[in-house]
Each structure stands twice: as C-alpha cells, then as structure tokens.
Amino acid sequence: MSMTEILAISEIKKVKTDEITAIGMTTEVLKGFDILHNKMFDLVNAALNAGDNVTEKIVTDLMRYLEKRNWMFTA
C-alpha cells in the first residue's frame, strides 16, 4: 500500500504543520492516542471473545504503554 492509500482509510488524519502551535501539536497527538486506544480496546475484546490470550496480552501491554504516554502528555 502507498502512504496515500493508508491515509485515505486511516482515522488518524494528517495535519498541516506549517502553522500549528505546540499546543495544537499536543492536541493532535492526544487525539491520535485516543483513536489508537479505542481500536486496541476493540481488539482486546475480540481476542478475548476468540479465546486468543496471546493477542490479548500483546495488545494489553501496548495499551499500557500508550496510556502511560497519554498520561505524560496530559500531566
């Protein structure tokens, strides 16, 4: 896939960075964190429903890392 194709289906959208402030950048990162967290949560639930404990553990560990980064941005 090309980056254009990936961006077309992605919920995390590219933003113009030429006029964005530091607060605006942080806000965009936090929006991305929120989208990723929600998708990971859906994946954890699907893994649990399928009895896939390995995938559930991997995604849970990634979520823990993401939540820590989110906390660091908002603290």
N, C-alpha and C positions, 0 to 999 in steps of 0.2 A: 504494500500500500504506500501511496505517497503521503506526504505530510498534509497536502491539501485535502485528500480523502479522509484522513484521520480527523482533521479539524472539522470537516463537514458533519461528522457523526458524533463528535465529542460534545459533552455537556459543558466542559470547561472551555471557555472561548478565549481566543487570542485577543489581547487588548493593545491598543496603541500606546507605546511607551514614551513617545516624544514629548508629551505634555502632562504626564501623570506625576502626581506628587508622591512622596514617601508614604503618606497615609493611604493614598489611593492604591499604591502597590500592595501594601499590607492588607487592605480590604480585599483586593483581588485574590491574594494568596489564601486568605481565610475562606473566601467563597469556594475556592478550589478544594481546600481541606474538607469543607462541609459536603461537597458533592462526592468526593472520594470516600468519606466516612459512610455516607448513606449507601453507596454502591457496595462497599465492603460489608456493611451490616446485612444487606440483602444476600450477599454471597455466603456469609456465615450461616444465615438461616437456611439457605438452600443446601449447604453442605451438611448441616445438622439433620435436615429432613431426609437427605440421601444416606445418612449414616457414614459420611466421609469425615472421620475425625481428623485425619491428617490435614486436609484442606482447611478445615475449621481452625485448627491450631495455627497454621501458617498465616491465615488472614487475621486471626485474633492478635497475633504478635505484631503484624503490620499495623493494625488499628491502634494498638497500644503505643507504638512509635509515633504514629500520626497524631494521636491525642496529646502526646507529650509536646510535640512541636506546636500544635494548636495552642496548648496552654502557655507555652513560652512566648508566642506571638501576642497573646491577649493579657499576659500578666503585667 
